[in-house]
Amino acid sequence: MNVMGEEERAALLSVRRRHTTGSVAGSARRTDSVGGLELQPSVGVTRRTSTRNGRDFLRHSRSRNPSYTTIPVEEVGDRTGEGRRRSTANSTKPLALKALEVILPYYTSEERRLAVALVCTVLVLAAGHTSLSVVTSYAERDLTTALATKDQPEFFQAIVKFVGIIILAVPLQAGYYYVREILTLRWRTWLTSHLMDMYFSNDSYYRLKVGQRPLDNPDQRICEDAAAFTTRVVDLSLTLFKYTISTVSFIGILWTIAPELVIVLSAYASIGTYTSVKLFGRKLAALAYDTSLKEGNLRYGLVRVQEHTESIAFLGSASIELNIVLGMLADVVEVLSNRIKWDCKLEVYSSIYSYLTILLPTLVVSPRYFRGEIELGVVTQAAIAFSRIMDAASIVVDNLGSVSSLNAEIVRLHDLLQAMGKGHRAQSDSLQTATQGADGGGSSIQVKEDLDEKGHLMLRVTDLSLRTPPSNLRNKSHSIIDRMTWDLRLGHSVLIAGAPGTGKSTLLRAIAGLWTYGGGEIRTLRKRHMMFLPQRPYLVLGTLMQQLLYARGCNEGTPFTVKDARDALEKSNLSHLEAKASFDGEEINWENILSVGESQKLAFARLFVKRPKVAFLDESTSAIGAQEEEDLYRNLQSLCKTYVSVGHRMTLVKYHTHVLQLEARGGWKMYESKDFTCPSRSASDHF
């Protein structure tokens, strides 16, 4: 059956060809699910080449502008929502088990008593409200019979019963709604907080982005998927519970009226449910997953533009970025268009299915009514009972869209929990495979924070080998540094030099515990006694005082005054910042105010505030002039005598006691700075 019209399909394919070419990492493919609705997603990195994107589909035209953008997701196979994906871990695990692994942490957490109390309360309220529907069926039977026989006293008696039912039902319904929403809110709050805690622990936020198999849109999973998941689980679970009570109650009524109706109902519900899952289940589950994926990519694309506004403005490439994000919009429009059409087909099927449930009980019971064996009210009660039982038996048919969306949310949250909770072990296992036979070690880098900050040894690197991650396509890794061994002692400073690509920044990542591809051992002080300065510092949205205190750790117990802040700014040649903003003034987006050089000097100000035992600087003065660089390093030497720098300028040598020269193919040499000479005779200012 064609999902799209031919013209629309041709337009979308044209858009696709013009704006996207995918070089897919790996050969992952979707595996058949265990259970009718299970979707197996994959993660990775897809590079897209954007030329023109979706403007035709949106009835506009635009010139072609080639550009590249990286989206943290791997897509394989067709793009029509078939969901040809495979999870990076536990791809064969049943959906029910995945759901339990996402649900159980809350009900075994520190909030378990309150959670169980809320669940019990809402179940009691749901049971009470549902039980009233059974009583209502008898009241409706008496009311209909009284009208048919024109029995006025019986009629008013039935009215009194209805009033009593209303008096009971209203507070039960209100209480049920309130407790249900409180349960959903508290669960969502706990789950989101739990995911955030895991996300910011053990550098998961970093590893999810730069690992061998990055996970797409973790922010969307934490915020949107967690909220939708808790709401759907509570709603669908309570619906199933209420329908179970309703079925048990009404099936007894229906059996006393017409046993044949129970048989017809069972057969009709079984056939209807099986057919709906067979026709729509997998497709809707895949489309639900694709919808989250594409909308996450669109938001990611817009965030990237926001993060790089100045570069885009300098290059005058707004039209190129517009084409790229419009291409992502075309992806969203395509999957939503496909989803609307499949939802429409499901709506047609559900409508036919529902209307037949109105007709069936009357057709089955009417012969007995015409023979005078039962009253008209009994026919009405039979129809009500049949309808309530059919509602329960048709829960999958009626809620297939929600079930499909819940399926996608379970998979996405489960994969996020697996990546954050067990990602380090999986990474070590893959790393061991990558390094065996390559460096002889066969194990990942071991980083131990066990050095005594009161001692003279600040850092020890033993038999360290660094390698690139295994390629997604060929599963090969290459040596960056081979069997490096050196110590950093109190009062020593080391300049790491070498040509681009020799692993200078990678070595700092390994020391920080962010790079585990390779082998050997690194022993450091505790992280609170160390500080790393990247080439492009992160500027927090906040006041000037918050900027200075952002990285403060080991001196948190001592007071920090405005005088201390002014002293740190003066040592960093940033005293003029106080004229732009007061220390405790309004929050400012500092990235729009400070130049790259000022940002690097602000990083030094943070270092002077924290005063760590050892500092690591990754080209932290690359945008700063020679005189200011000299001032910064002299102040650094007076406040932090032990540090390691990465740099290219020869002028940096005089600020260090040693030079670690990295060479091609993993080679390295350690020099005392007085014995070091620039290896390149053609460049006197740079290595």
C-alpha positions in Angstrom: 0.0 0.0 0.0 1.4 3.4 -1.0 2.1 5.6 2.0 2.5 8.8 0.0 1.2 10.2 -3.2 3.6 9.9 -6.1 4.2 13.6 -6.4 4.9 14.0 -2.7 7.2 11.0 -2.7 9.1 12.4 -5.7 9.5 15.8 -4.0 10.8 14.3 -0.8 13.2 12.0 -2.6 14.4 15.0 -4.6 14.9 17.0 -1.4 16.7 14.0 0.1 19.1 13.6 -2.8 20.0 17.3 -2.8 20.6 17.9 0.9 21.9 14.6 2.2 24.5 12.0 1.5 25.1 9.6 4.3 28.4 7.8 5.1 27.1 5.5 7.7 29.5 4.2 10.3 29.3 0.5 10.7 27.1 -2.0 9.2 24.4 -2.1 11.9 21.0 -3.3 10.8 17.7 -3.6 12.5 17.1 -7.0 14.1 13.6 -8.5 14.4 12.0 -7.6 17.7 11.2 -9.9 20.6 7.6 -9.1 21.0 5.2 -7.5 18.6 6.1 -3.8 19.0 9.8 -3.8 19.9 12.1 -1.3 18.0 15.8 -1.7 18.0 17.6 1.7 17.6 21.2 2.3 16.8 23.6 5.1 17.6 26.7 6.4 16.0 27.7 9.3 13.9 26.5 10.2 10.4 28.1 12.9 8.3 25.8 14.7 6.0 26.7 16.8 3.1 24.0 19.5 2.7 23.5 21.2 -0.6 19.8 21.9 -0.7 17.3 20.8 1.7 13.6 20.7 1.9 13.0 24.1 0.3 11.2 22.5 -2.6 9.0 20.6 -0.3 8.1 23.8 1.5 7.3 25.4 -1.9 10.3 27.7 -2.0 13.5 27.8 -4.0 17.1 28.5 -3.0 20.5 28.4 -4.5 22.8 25.5 -3.7 25.3 25.9 -0.9 27.4 22.9 0.1 28.3 22.5 3.7 29.0 19.9 6.3 27.5 19.2 9.6 27.8 16.4 12.0 24.7 14.9 13.6 25.2 12.4 16.5 23.1 9.6 15.1 23.6 6.7 12.8 20.9 5.9 10.3 20.8 2.7 8.2 18.5 1.4 5.6 15.4 3.2 4.3 14.3 6.5 5.7 10.5 5.8 5.7 10.2 4.9 9.4 10.9 1.2 9.1 13.2 1.6 12.1 16.2 -0.4 10.7 18.3 0.2 13.7 20.1 -1.9 16.3 20.9 -1.0 19.9 24.5 -0.8 20.8 23.9 -3.0 23.8 21.4 -5.7 24.7 19.8 -5.6 21.2 18.1 -8.9 21.8 16.7 -8.0 25.2 12.9 -8.2 25.4 11.0 -4.9 25.6 9.4 -5.9 28.9 12.8 -6.4 30.5 13.9 -3.1 29.2 10.8 -1.4 30.7 11.4 -3.0 34.1 15.0 -1.7 34.1 13.7 1.8 33.5 10.8 1.5 36.0 12.2 -0.4 39.0 14.9 2.2 40.0 12.2 4.6 41.2 10.3 2.0 43.2 13.5 0.8 44.9 14.9 4.3 45.5 14.8 6.5 48.6 11.3 7.5 47.6 10.0 4.0 47.4 7.7 4.3 50.5 6.0 7.4 49.2 5.9 5.9 45.7 4.3 2.7 46.9 1.8 4.7 49.0 0.8 6.8 46.0 0.4 3.8 43.9 -1.8 2.0 46.5 -3.9 5.1 46.9 -4.5 5.7 43.2 -5.3 2.0 42.7 -7.9 2.1 45.6 -9.5 5.2 44.1 -9.4 3.7 40.6 -11.0 0.5 41.9 -13.7 2.5 43.7 -14.5 4.7 40.7 -14.6 1.7 38.4 -16.9 -0.3 40.7 -19.4 2.5 40.5 -19.7 1.8 36.8 -21.1 -1.6 37.7 -23.7 -0.1 40.0 -24.4 2.5 37.2 -25.3 -0.4 34.8 -28.0 -1.7 37.2 -29.3 1.8 37.7 -29.5 2.3 33.9 -31.2 -1.1 33.5 -33.9 -0.1 36.1 -34.3 3.4 34.5 -34.8 2.0 31.0 -37.2 -0.7 32.2 -39.2 1.9 34.2 -39.6 4.0 31.1 -40.5 1.0 28.9 -43.2 -0.1 31.4 -44.2 3.5 32.3 -43.6 2.7 36.0 -43.3 6.2 37.5 -42.4 5.2 41.1 -39.7 2.8 39.8 -38.5 5.6 37.5 -38.0 8.1 40.4 -36.3 5.4 42.5 -33.8 4.9 39.7 -33.2 8.7 39.6 -32.4 8.7 43.3 -29.9 5.9 42.7 -28.2 8.0 40.0 -28.0 11.0 42.4 -26.3 8.8 45.0 -23.9 7.5 42.4 -23.0 11.1 41.4 -22.3 12.1 45.0 -19.9 9.3 45.4 -18.3 9.5 41.9 -17.3 13.2 41.9 -14.9 13.1 44.9 -13.6 9.7 43.8 -12.8 11.0 40.3 -11.2 14.2 41.6 -9.1 12.3 44.1 -8.1 9.8 41.5 -7.0 12.6 39.1 -5.1 14.4 41.8 -3.2 11.4 43.2 -2.4 10.2 39.6 -0.9 13.5 38.6 1.1 13.8 41.8 2.5 10.2 41.3 3.4 11.1 37.7 5.0 14.4 38.7 7.1 12.9 41.5 8.2 10.0 39.3 9.1 12.3 36.5 11.1 14.6 38.9 13.0 11.7 40.4 13.7 10.0 37.0 14.9 13.3 35.4 17.1 14.1 38.4 18.4 10.5 38.4 19.3 10.7 34.7 20.9 14.2 35.2 23.0 12.8 38.1 24.2 10.0 36.0 24.8 12.3 33.0 27.1 14.6 35.1 28.8 11.8 36.9 32.0 10.1 35.7 32.1 12.5 32.7 29.2 10.7 31.1 28.2 13.9 29.3 31.6 13.9 27.6 31.8 10.2 26.8 28.3 10.1 25.3 29.5 12.7 22.8 33.0 11.6 21.9 32.9 7.8 22.5 33.2 5.3 19.7 29.5 5.1 19.4 27.9 8.4 20.5 24.3 8.5 21.6 22.0 10.8 19.8 20.3 13.7 21.7 20.8 12.7 25.4 19.3 16.1 26.4 16.0 15.2 24.6 16.0 11.8 26.3 16.5 13.3 29.7 13.9 16.0 29.4 11.2 15.0 26.9 11.4 11.2 26.9 11.5 10.9 30.7 8.4 13.1 31.0 6.5 11.4 28.3 7.5 7.9 29.6 6.3 8.5 33.2 3.0 10.0 32.0 2.3 7.1 29.6 3.2 4.4 32.0 1.0 5.7 34.7 -1.9 6.4 32.4 -1.7 3.1 30.5 -1.2 1.1 33.7 -4.1 2.6 35.5 -6.3 2.2 32.4 -5.3 -1.5 32.3 -6.1 -1.8 36.0 -9.5 -0.2 35.7 -10.3 -2.3 32.7 -9.3 -5.4 34.5 -11.7 -4.6 37.4 -14.4 -3.7 34.9 -13.9 -6.9 32.9 -14.1 -9.1 36.0 -17.3 -7.3 37.1 -19.1 -7.1 33.8 -18.2 -10.5 32.5 -20.3 -12.0 35.3 -23.2 -9.8 34.4 -22.9 -10.6 30.7 -22.6 -14.4 31.3 -25.9 -14.4 33.2 -27.6 -12.5 30.4 -26.2 -14.2 27.3 -23.2 -16.6 27.5 -22.9 -16.5 23.8 -22.0 -12.8 24.0 -18.9 -13.7 26.0 -17.7 -16.1 23.3 -18.4 -13.6 20.5 -16.6 -10.9 22.5 -13.5 -13.0 23.1 -13.2 -14.0 19.5 -13.8 -10.5 18.2 -11.3 -8.8 20.6 -8.6 -11.4 19.9 -9.0 -11.0 16.1 -9.1 -7.2 16.3 -6.1 -6.9 18.6 -3.9 -9.3 16.6 -4.9 -7.6 13.3 -4.1 -4.1 14.6 -0.7 -5.1 16.0 0.1 -6.9 12.8 -0.9 -4.1 10.5 0.2 -1.1 12.5 2.3 -2.0 15.5 5.8 -2.2 14.1 5.3 0.7 11.7 3.9 3.1 14.4 6.7 2.1 16.8 9.3 2.9 14.2 7.7 6.2 13.3 7.4 7.2 16.9 11.2 6.6 17.4 12.0 8.4 14.1 9.9 11.4 15.2 11.9 11.8 18.4 15.1 11.4 16.5 14.4 13.8 13.7 13.0 16.5 16.0 16.1 16.1 18.3 18.4 16.6 15.3 16.5 19.7 14.2 16.9 21.2 17.7 20.6 20.1 17.8 21.2 21.9 14.4 19.7 25.2 15.8 21.7 24.9 19.0 24.9 24.5 16.9 24.1 27.7 15.0 23.6 29.5 18.3 26.9 28.2 19.6 28.8 29.4 16.5 27.0 32.6 15.7 30.1 34.7 15.3 31.9 32.3 13.0 28.8 32.0 10.8 28.4 35.8 10.7 32.1 36.3 9.8 31.9 33.8 7.0 28.5 35.1 5.8 27.2 31.6 5.7 23.7 32.2 7.1 22.1 30.9 3.9 24.2 27.7 4.1 23.1 27.1 7.7 19.5 27.9 6.8 19.7 25.2 4.1 21.1 22.7 6.6 18.4 23.3 9.2 15.7 23.3 6.5 17.1 19.9 5.5 16.5 18.7 9.0 13.1 20.3 9.0 12.4 18.3 5.8 13.3 15.1 7.7 10.8 16.1 10.4 8.1 16.9 7.9 8.6 13.6 6.1 8.4 11.4 9.2 5.4 13.4 10.6 3.6 13.2 7.2 4.2 9.5 7.1 3.0 9.2 10.8 -0.2 11.2 10.1 -1.1 8.9 7.3 -0.5 5.8 9.3 -2.4 7.3 12.2 -5.3 8.1 9.8 -5.3 4.4 8.7 -5.4 3.3 12.3 -8.2 5.7 13.0 -10.3 4.2 10.2 -9.6 0.7 11.5 -10.4 1.7 15.1 -13.6 3.5 14.1 -14.9 0.4 12.2 -13.9 -1.8 15.1 -15.6 0.5 17.7 -18.9 0.9 15.7 -19.2 -2.9 15.3 -19.1 -3.3 19.1 -22.2 -1.2 19.3 -24.1 -3.4 16.9 -22.9 -6.9 18.0 -24.5 -7.2 21.5 -27.9 -6.0 20.2 -27.8 -8.4 17.3 -27.0 -11.3 19.6 -29.5 -10.5 22.4 -32.4 -9.1 20.3 -33.9 -12.5 19.4 -34.5 -13.3 23.1 -36.1 -9.8 23.6 -38.4 -10.3 20.7 -39.4 -13.7 22.2 -40.2 -12.0 25.4 -37.6 -13.8 27.4 -35.9 -10.6 28.6 -36.9 -7.0 29.2 -35.6 -3.9 27.3 -33.5 -2.8 30.2 -31.7 -6.2 30.2 -30.8 -5.5 26.5 -29.4 -2.1 27.5 -27.5 -3.6 30.4 -26.0 -6.3 28.1 -24.9 -3.6 25.6 -23.3 -1.6 28.5 -21.5 -4.7 29.8 -20.4 -5.8 26.4 -19.1 -2.2 25.7 -17.1 -2.1 29.0 -15.6 -5.5 28.4 -14.7 -4.6 24.9 -13.0 -1.4 26.1 -10.8 -3.6 28.2 -10.2 -6.2 25.6 -9.5 -3.4 23.0 -7.0 -1.5 25.1 -4.2 -2.2 22.6 -6.3 -1.2 19.6 -7.6 2.0 21.2 -4.2 3.0 22.6 -1.9 1.7 19.9 -0.5 5.1 19.2 0.4 5.7 22.8 1.8 2.1 23.1 4.0 2.7 20.1 5.3 6.0 21.5 5.9 4.4 24.9 7.8 1.6 23.1 10.2 4.2 21.6 10.6 6.0 24.9 11.4 2.8 26.7 14.1 1.9 24.1 15.6 5.5 24.2 15.7 5.7 28.0 17.0 2.2 28.4 19.8 2.8 25.9 20.7 6.1 27.7 20.8 4.3 31.1 22.9 1.5 29.6 25.3 4.0 28.0 25.8 6.0 31.2 25.7 3.1 33.7 27.7 0.5 31.9 29.4 2.5 29.2 32.7 2.5 30.9 32.9 -1.3 31.2 31.8 -1.7 27.6 34.4 0.8 26.5 37.2 -1.0 28.4 36.2 -4.3 26.8 36.3 -2.8 23.3 39.5 -1.1 24.1 41.1 -4.3 25.2 40.2 -5.9 21.9 41.6 -2.9 20.1 45.0 -2.9 21.9 45.7 -6.6 22.1 48.5 -7.5 19.8 49.1 -3.8 19.1 51.0 -2.7 22.1 51.3 -5.9 24.0 49.4 -4.7 26.9 45.9 -5.8 26.1 44.3 -3.5 28.7 43.0 0.0 28.9 44.6 3.0 30.6 44.4 2.9 34.4 44.1 6.3 36.0 44.5 6.3 39.8 44.0 9.4 42.0 46.1 8.0 44.8 49.1 10.4 45.1 49.5 12.3 48.4 49.1 16.1 47.8 51.6 16.7 50.7 54.3 14.7 48.9 56.7 15.7 46.2 55.3 13.5 43.4 52.5 15.3 41.5 52.1 13.0 38.5 53.4 9.6 37.5 53.1 8.2 34.0 54.1 4.6 33.6 54.4 2.6 30.4 51.7 4.7 28.8 50.5 4.0 25.3 47.8 6.1 23.6 45.9 4.9 20.6 43.1 6.2 18.4 39.7 4.6 18.8 38.9 1.6 16.6 37.4 2.9 13.3 33.7 2.2 12.9 34.3 1.0 9.4 37.5 -1.0 9.6 37.8 -1.6 13.3 41.5 -0.5 13.3 43.3 1.8 15.7 46.7 3.5 15.4 49.4 4.4 17.8 49.7 8.0 19.1 52.2 7.6 21.9 54.2 4.4 22.7 55.3 3.3 26.2 55.8 6.7 27.8 57.2 6.9 31.4 58.0 10.1 33.3 57.3 11.7 36.7 56.2 15.3 37.5 57.6 16.4 40.8 56.8 19.4 43.0 58.3 22.6 41.5 58.8 21.0 38.1 57.0 22.3 35.0 56.8 20.5 31.6 56.1 21.9 28.2 54.6 19.3 25.8 55.7 20.2 22.3 55.4 18.5 18.9 53.8 18.8 15.5 50.0 18.7 15.1 48.6 15.2 15.4 51.3 13.9 17.7 49.0 13.6 20.7 49.7 16.6 22.9 46.1 17.4 23.8 45.3 13.7 23.8 47.9 13.1 26.5 46.2 15.7 28.7 42.8 14.0 28.1 44.4 10.7 29.2 45.7 12.4 32.4 42.3 13.8 33.1 40.8 10.3 32.6 38.8 11.3 29.5 40.8 9.2 27.1 41.1 5.5 27.8 42.2 4.1 24.4 45.6 2.6 25.0 47.4 1.0 27.9 49.6 1.8 30.9 49.0 3.6 34.2 48.6 7.2 35.2 48.8 8.2 38.9 47.6 11.7 39.9 46.5 13.8 42.8 42.8 14.0 43.5 41.0 16.0 40.9 40.1 18.8 43.4 43.9 19.5 43.6 44.3 19.7 39.8 43.0 22.1 37.2 42.8 21.9 33.4 42.7 24.9 31.2 41.4 24.2 27.7 42.3 26.3 24.7 38.7 27.5 24.4 37.5 28.1 28.0 33.8 27.5 28.9 32.1 30.7 30.1 29.2 30.1 32.4 26.0 32.3 32.1 26.2 34.3 35.3 27.8 37.2 37.2 31.4 38.1 37.1 31.9 36.6 40.6 30.3 33.3 39.4 32.8 33.3 36.5 35.7 33.5 38.8 34.4 30.9 41.3 33.2 28.5 38.7 36.2 26.1 39.0 36.9 26.6 42.6 37.3 23.3 44.5 40.1 22.7 46.9 39.8 26.1 48.6 36.0 26.1 49.1 36.3 26.1 52.8 38.1 29.5 52.9 36.2 32.8 52.4 36.5 34.6 49.1 36.1 38.4 49.0 35.8 41.1 46.4 39.4 42.0 47.2 40.4 38.4 46.2 38.4 38.7 43.0 40.1 42.0 42.1 43.5 40.5 42.8 42.8 37.6 40.5 41.6 39.9 37.7 44.7 42.1 38.1 47.0 39.1 37.9 45.2 38.2 34.7 45.3 41.7 33.1 41.5 41.8 33.3 40.9 44.6 35.8 38.9 46.4 33.2 36.1 43.8 33.4 34.8 45.3 36.7 33.9 48.4 34.7 31.7 46.3 32.4 29.9 44.5 35.1 29.8 44.4 38.9 30.9 41.3 40.7 27.4 40.5 41.9 25.4 42.2 39.2 23.1 40.8 36.6 23.7 37.5 34.8 25.6 38.1 31.5 26.3 36.0 28.5 30.1 36.5 28.6 30.7 34.8 25.3 29.2 37.8 23.6 31.3 40.2 25.5 34.8 38.7 25.8 37.2 38.0 23.0 39.0 34.6 22.8 42.1 36.2 24.3 40.1 37.7 27.2 38.4 34.3 27.7 41.8 32.6 28.0 42.9 35.3 30.6 39.7 34.7 32.5 40.6 31.0 32.7 43.9 32.0 34.3 42.0 34.2 36.7 40.0 31.1 37.7 43.3 29.3 38.2 44.6 32.0 40.4 41.4 31.8 42.5 41.6 28.0 42.8 45.4 27.8 43.3 45.6 24.1 42.6 48.6 21.9 43.4 49.2 21.2 39.7 47.8 22.8 36.6 47.5 21.6 33.0 47.3 24.1 30.2 46.3 23.1 26.7 47.5 26.0 24.5 45.9 28.3 27.0 47.7 31.4 25.7 47.3 30.8 22.0 45.2 34.0 21.5 47.3 36.1 23.9 50.2 38.4 23.0 53.8 37.7 24.1 54.0 40.3 26.8 50.7 39.3 28.5 51.7 35.6 28.1 54.9 36.4 30.1 52.9 38.2 32.8 50.5 35.3 33.1 53.2 32.7 33.4 55.2 34.7 35.9 52.1 35.0 38.1 51.4 31.3 37.5 54.9 30.4 38.7 54.4 32.4 41.9 51.0 30.7 42.7 51.3 27.2 41.3 54.8 26.0 40.9 53.9 22.7 39.3 52.2 22.7 35.9 52.2 21.1 32.4 51.6 23.2 29.3 50.8 22.3 25.7 52.1 24.8 23.2 53.7 25.6 19.8 55.7 28.8 20.7 59.4 28.7 21.4 58.9 31.5 23.9 57.1 29.1 26.2 60.3 27.1 26.8 61.7 29.6 29.3 58.7 29.2 31.6 59.3 25.4 32.1 61.9 23.3 33.6 61.5 20.4 31.1 60.2 19.9 27.6 58.5 16.7 26.5 58.9 16.4 22.7 56.4 14.2 21.0 57.3 12.8 17.6 55.6 11.0 14.8 54.6 7.3 15.1 54.4 7.4 18.9 58.0 8.5 19.7 58.8 10.9 22.5 61.8 12.4 24.3 62.1 14.3 27.6 64.6 17.2 27.8 65.6 19.7 30.4 64.6 23.1 29.0 68.2 24.4 28.9 69.2 21.5 26.7 66.2 21.7 24.3 66.6 23.2 20.9 63.8 23.7 18.3 63.7 20.7 16.0 62.6 22.8 13.0 65.3 25.1 11.7 62.9 26.8 9.4 60.8 28.2 12.2 62.3 30.1 15.1 59.1 31.1 16.8 57.1 27.9 16.6 57.9 24.2 17.0 
